[in-house]
Amino acid sequence: MDTPELQPGKLFYSISEVADILGESVSLVRFWSDTFPKYVKPKRTQNKKNRIYDGEAIRNLQLIHYLVKEQGLTLEGAAKRLEENKEGLDNRSEVITRLRGIRAELQKIYESM
């Protein structure tokens, strides 16, 4: 199954679109947004009811997802790692995302043979 990615030219994503990108629930995205306000700052729609996320917020949520779900860190540990080495984590997370995309493509090719 392919992981949805950011669309070129699209500026904002709804919380449900972000949840699909991360493969997590909307409530978890909302929780992480509230827990990491320094890194994830959703904007609000004009009626101030719905959260919308820009590319930077989504990339930060992907980093948080990587640290908490894949590395097994606590929320406090993830916050500390983000504070210490955000650039290094960003590169590692991006590489893992790309490798997963390559794997999915190779899996499609294999299944079509």
C-alpha positions as CSV (number, residue, x, y, z in Angstrom):
1,M,0.0,0.0,0.0
2,D,1.4,3.4,-1.0
3,T,1.9,6.1,1.6
4,P,0.3,9.4,0.4
5,E,2.8,12.2,0.0
6,L,2.8,15.9,-0.2
7,Q,1.5,17.2,-3.5
8,P,3.6,19.8,-5.3
9,G,2.0,23.2,-5.3
10,K,-0.5,22.4,-2.6
11,L,-0.1,24.8,0.3
12,F,-2.3,23.5,3.1
13,Y,-3.7,20.1,4.1
14,S,-6.6,19.2,6.3
15,I,-6.1,17.2,9.5
16,S,-7.6,14.1,7.9
17,E,-5.2,14.4,4.9
18,V,-2.3,14.7,7.3
19,A,-3.5,11.7,9.2
20,D,-3.6,9.7,5.9
21,I,-0.1,10.9,5.1
22,L,1.2,9.7,8.5
23,G,-1.0,6.5,8.6
24,E,-2.3,7.6,12.0
25,S,-5.6,8.7,13.4
26,V,-6.9,12.3,13.3
27,S,-7.0,12.4,17.1
28,L,-3.3,11.4,17.3
29,V,-2.4,14.2,14.8
30,R,-4.4,16.7,17.0
31,F,-2.6,15.4,20.1
32,W,0.8,15.8,18.6
33,S,-0.1,19.2,17.4
34,D,-1.0,20.2,20.9
35,T,2.0,18.5,22.5
36,F,4.6,19.9,20.2
37,P,3.5,23.5,19.6
38,K,7.0,24.7,19.0
39,Y,7.3,22.4,15.9
40,V,3.8,22.0,14.7
41,K,1.7,25.2,14.3
42,P,-1.5,24.5,12.5
43,K,-3.3,27.4,11.0
44,R,-7.1,27.7,11.2
45,T,-9.7,28.1,8.5
46,Q,-11.6,31.3,8.2
47,N,-14.4,30.0,10.5
48,K,-11.6,29.0,13.0
49,K,-13.0,25.5,13.3
50,N,-10.7,23.4,11.2
51,R,-6.9,23.0,11.5
52,I,-4.9,23.1,8.4
53,Y,-1.2,22.2,8.1
54,D,1.5,23.5,5.8
55,G,4.4,21.5,4.4
56,E,6.7,22.4,7.3
57,A,4.2,21.3,9.9
58,I,3.7,18.0,8.1
59,R,7.4,17.4,7.9
60,N,7.8,18.0,11.6
61,L,4.9,15.7,12.3
62,Q,6.7,13.0,10.2
63,L,9.8,13.5,12.3
64,I,7.7,13.1,15.5
65,H,6.1,10.0,14.0
66,Y,9.5,8.6,13.2
67,L,10.8,9.3,16.7
68,V,7.8,8.0,18.6
69,K,6.5,5.2,16.5
70,E,9.7,3.9,14.9
71,Q,12.4,4.7,17.3
72,G,10.2,4.1,20.4
73,L,11.0,7.3,22.2
74,T,8.6,8.9,24.7
75,L,7.1,12.3,23.9
76,E,9.7,13.9,26.2
77,G,12.5,12.0,24.5
78,A,11.2,13.0,21.1
79,A,11.0,16.7,22.2
80,K,14.6,16.5,23.4
81,R,15.9,14.9,20.2
82,L,14.1,17.5,18.1
83,E,15.7,20.2,20.2
84,E,19.2,18.7,20.0
85,N,19.5,17.6,16.3
86,K,16.5,18.5,14.2
87,E,18.5,18.7,10.9
88,G,20.1,15.3,11.3
89,L,16.7,13.8,12.1
90,D,15.1,15.5,9.2
91,N,17.6,13.9,6.8
92,R,17.2,10.5,8.3
93,S,13.5,10.6,8.2
94,E,13.5,11.8,4.5
95,V,15.8,8.9,3.5
96,I,13.5,6.4,5.2
97,T,10.5,7.9,3.5
98,R,12.2,7.7,0.1
99,L,13.4,4.1,0.7
100,R,9.8,3.1,1.6
101,G,8.6,4.6,-1.6
102,I,11.2,2.7,-3.6
103,R,10.3,-0.5,-1.8
104,A,6.6,0.0,-2.7
105,E,7.5,0.6,-6.3
106,L,9.7,-2.5,-6.4
107,Q,6.9,-4.5,-4.7
108,K,4.5,-3.4,-7.5
109,I,6.9,-4.5,-10.2
110,Y,7.5,-7.8,-8.5
111,E,3.7,-8.5,-8.1
112,S,3.1,-7.6,-11.8
113,M,5.6,-10.2,-13.0
